[in-house]
Amino acid sequence: MPAAELASRYNSKDVESKWYAIWEKQGYFAPKRDPTKKPFVIVIPPPNVTGILHMGHALNNTIQDILIRWKRMQGNPTLWVPGVDHAGIATQNVVEKKLAKEGRNRHQLGREKFVAEVWKWKNEYGSTIVNQLRRLGASCDWTRERFTMDEGLSRAVREAFVTLYERGLIYRGDYIINWCPRCQTALSDEEAVHQEIEGALYYIKYPIAPSPSPLPLKGERVRGEGDEGDYVVVATTRPETMLGDTAVAINPKDERYSRLRGKKVLLPLLKRVIPVIEDEFVDPEFGTGIVKVTPAHDPNDFLMGRRHKLPFVNVLYPDGTINENGGPYHKLDRFEARKCVLYDLQKQGLFEKSLMHQHAVGHCYRCHTIVEPYLSKQWFVKMKPLAEKALKAHREEKVKFYPERWNKVYTKWLENIRDWCISRQIWWGHQLPVWYCDKCVDISSPLAGEDKGGGYN
């Protein structure tokens, strides 16, 4: 009988699918226990349940697979644990878009029914990326596949939260966070992706308020670049936030504006009297060297506001429209309010000029909406104590980077790390194990018990 003729070309579709199924069925990817040898384990960085494989996944998982197969061939008990991340914001967005096409929204459904809809979507579409990993040939032990919303992992999240809280590493406080007006949730610094955009620097006149004692004659005033005698000129990229200004600031070493010390100015349009403060954070080279201070809408202004005990005036609703603190601009969208503010400033002779200005602006990593620095009560993890342990391990060379240039990136990141905002205002995801007293508006101690009711994301 003549031998079967070999195909002239390699057909990956037929060959790889067939043999991968055999390998998986025979359990070749499961670890073989051997107490005499040291186990080797990698937990896969879980891809998002909404995602599909991209080149980054392919590269990252190929490197992991090489290491896993190398250790397996050496005879070590080797385990590559697969899993998928629930991707809270991304998955909720996908399901909300689906509902919108059906003429529904999550608020009409309520939380319980909405979460049921998300589970339904996950069960129907959530296996795409896992199947792609199989097609890639990833030698994971699929009998141990996990999903970050599995009961066991959800309990682990609650346990971690409670442990960190009891160690004083989790707290709740009012701070400037990244806020997405479309998703209407807080974002961590990692989720607010900065992109360079072509914007403008707007120069606005702030009239100097009358002093208790008579002001010198206009001709006698010592003027700086932004000091025109009866007003000062402030440069800003976000003129709509001036509605929340509670001060203007100069650098104490900037002698151009020494005559402004102790003075007050009138906030244009709203006519609120606000002080001139001195703070070394102010860059004399930026704009005119005088900056507006909006503590509720800028992280650096927030810190200045705390140092100088300024009021914090929030002028935005969560959806990005102007709230009642914005006076005549109430209920306008933030960007529409910007146009109206500039128009009114021009009408009142308080707008000087605008210059093109390229700067980095944060965008929501999922819906790409421009995020707002926003004063909000959220939950945070204290990162400095945790970063110190990671830095210590690095200094003692317990952790090594290849190539070595990443050492600098790693140390700089950890040395300058800020507290991590962990709360989200979404319905899909782990709930914080925190219970509130509605009558006394107080927080009970976080509890990890199963019979304690529900917390809030």
Secondary structure, 3 states (H helix, E strand, C coil): CCCCCCCCCCCHHHHHHHHHHHHHHCCCCCCCCCCCCCCEEEECCCCECCCCCCHHHHHHHHHHHHHHHHHHHCCCCEEEECEEECCHHHHHHHHHHHHHHCCCCHHHHCHHHHHHHHHHHHHHHCCHHHHHHHHHCCCCCHHHCEECCCHHHHHHHHHHHHHHHHCCCEEEEEEEEEEECCCCEEECHHHEEEEEEEEEEEEEEEEECCCCCCCCCHHHCCCCCCECCCEEEEEECCHHHHHHCCEEEECCCCHHHHHHCCCEEEECCCCEEEEEEECCCCCCCCCCCEEEECCCCCHHHHHHHHHCCCCCCCCECCCCEECHHHHHHCCCEHHHHHHHHHHHHHHCCCEEEEEEEEEEEEEECCCCCECEEEEEEEEEECCHHHHHHHHHHHHCCCCCCCCCCHHHHHHHHHHCCCCEECCCCCCCCCCECCCEECCCCEECCCCCCCCCCCCEC
